[in-house]
Amino acid sequence: MAKQRLSYVPLDQMDAAMRAEMERCQREGTPRPESSAVRAHVPACFWFFANSWRDIYRNGILDHAVKEICRLYVARSVQCEYCGNQRSVKATTSGALIEDHVKDLLNFEASKNYDDKQKAALSYAEAIVWHLNTDDAFWDRLYKHFSEDELVELGCMIGLTLGQQSWLRLLNIEHHQVLPGTEASMAPGYEDAQRLAATKSRADYWASRPAKAGNAETAAE
């Protein structure tokens, strides 16, 4: 396993409020406890992400399932394995996210698994992640499906997760290392350390192929 670059702050070095948030991460997995334990080195960073994730990702005005597929699009694009191997319980338990559909994320325009609204949202994520130029037709497509407020929330969420996932990708942190024993928000095949290791060793593991810009070649399984 690659060397971990930033350490986890032990729970006994956190105050009561931070420990309570860590226990919520353990139960709900949004975010998972390892990434929170890294941010805990700087309490302002810990609470910046915890509060922002609560307000504009888990809650907010836009359909949560749309935000989840955009989060996963970012994870597949930047190849953040830590983030890409998670799923939103809120999206999966509602039936809004189907695991097989995740395989089509980087080729969403050609996929039959996404409707017009989802494809519009993913085109927004694509333009942000890959720094694509946009025109009136691009924005007309977005405004057909989303209000201005929704586009602000979605854009802010995509920007937040793009920055965090690009950073976490460098750290070589892994699941089931902090407050282990829970599978909250883990994707199928990653529910515990043993299954995670087995899935990541498969030849068709999603992160074993480089992602492509511009909705070209898929890097999914």
N, C-alpha and C positions, 0 to 999 in steps of 0.2 A: 504494500500500500504506500502511496506517495506520502511524503513527510508533511504533517500538519504545520501550517505557517503561523497561525495565531492561536493562542490557548483559550480554553474555556474557563470562565470565572467560576470557582466552586460556589455552590449554593450557600454555604455558611459564611461567605463573604458578601452576600447580598442583603439588603434590608428587607423588611417584611413585605413591602409592596412589590418589590422585584421578585421575591420568592413566590408570592401569590401569582404573579404573571407567568413565571416559569412553570408553575403547577398547571395553570390554564393551558400553556403550550403543550404540556405533557398530555393533558386530557383531549385537547381539540386539534393540536397540530398546526395551527395557523398563527404564527410560524411555528416550526418545530423547535424544540428546546436548544439544539446545538447552536444554531445561528444566533439565538437570543443570548446564549451564554458567552458568545464572542463579543457581541455588542455591549454586554454588561461591563466590560472594561471601562466604558465611558457612559455613566447613567443617562446623560442627555441623548446619546445615540440609541441606547436601549429604548427609552421612552419615545423618542422621535419615531422610530420604526413601529413600535408596538401600537402607538396611538394612531399613526397614519394608516397602518394596515387595517386596524379596526374600523376606522371611519370611512375610508374610501375603497377598501377591498371587501372586507366581510360585510359591511353595511353600505350606506350610501344610497343614491337614487337610481342607479342603473342596475338592470338585471344581473345578479351575481354570476350566473352561468356564463354570460358574455365576458365578464372580467376574467373568469377562470380560464377560458380557452385562450384569451390573449396572454395571460400569465404563462400558460404552457407553451404558447408560440414563442415567447421570449426565451423560455428555458431551453427549448429545442434549438433556437437560433444561436444563442451564446454558448450552448452546451454546458450549462450549469447542471451537473448531475445531481447535486444535492437538491436543487429546486425541481428539476425535471422528474424526479422519482417520487414526488408528492402529488396528491390530489386533494381538492377541496371536498370535505365531507358534505358540505351544504349543497354542492353541485351534484355529487354522485348519488347521494341518498334521495334527491328529488328526481333522479332519472334524467337530469338535464345534460349530464356528461356521460357519454358511452365510451368505454376504454378503447374499443377498436377505432373510434373516430380520431383518437389522438395521433394515430399513425399517419393520418393525412394532413396534419397541421401545416407542414412546410410546403404542401402542394394543395392548399385549400381551394384555390380557384377552380381546379379541375375536379375536386372531390364532390361526390354526391351526398356526402355525409353532413354538409353544412348548408343552411338556408341562406337566403340573400342578406338578411340582417347580420348573421354571424360572419359571412364573408366580408361584408363591409367593415365590421369591427376588426377582423383579422387584417384587412388591407391597411387599416390605420396603424395597427401594431407593426406590420411589415414596413411601412413607410418610416416609422420612427426608428425601428431597430436597424434598418439597412440604409438609412439616410437617403431615401428616395425623393426625387423631385415630384411635386404634385401639381395638378391643374384644376380648372373649374369642374371638370367631370368627376374628378376624385372627390371633391368636396360636395358636389351635388349628390353623389352616391351616399356619403355619410349623412347629410341632412335629410335624405329620404327616410332614414331609419332612426335617427337619433336627434334629440334636441341639443341646443347649444350647451346647456348645463351638463347633459350626459356626455357630450364630447369633451368637455373640460375634465370631468371626473375620470373618464376612461383614459384620456391622454396623460393625466397626472399619475394614474395608477400604472400605466405602461412605463412611463418614465421612471417611476420609483422602483418598479421591479426590474427594469433593465439595468439601472445602476447597481442595485443590490445584488442581482444575480451575476452581473459581470465581476463584481468584487468577490462574492462567495466562491465563484468558480476557481479563483486563485488560491484559496485557503486550504483546500484538500480536507475540509471537514466531512464527517460522515454521520449517517443516522445511527441511532441506537447506541450512542456513546454518552449522552447526558440524559438523566432520568429515563433509563431504558425500561423495556417491558411493556411499551404501548405501541400499537400500530396506527394510532390516530393520524389520519391524513396521508398515510403511505399508499402508494400505488400497488396494485396486485403484483405479487412477486417480490415485494420489498418489505414485507410486514415485520420481519425480524432480521437479526444480523446474518443468520444462516441463509435464509432465502434471498436476502439482498446480495450476498456474496455469490450465490449460485446464479442468480439472474445476470449479474454484471459480468460473469465469466462466459456467458453464452456468446457464440460467434455473431448472433444477430442483435446483440445489445445496441440500443438506439444511439448511444454516444460513441460508438466505435467508428462511425462514418462522419466526415466533416459536413457541417451544414452549408447550404448554398444560398446566396442572396437572391432576391428577386423572385421568390416562389418558383425556383427552378427544380433542381433534383432534390427529392425528399431525403431526409436523414432518419426517417422513422424505421421501425422494425419492418 
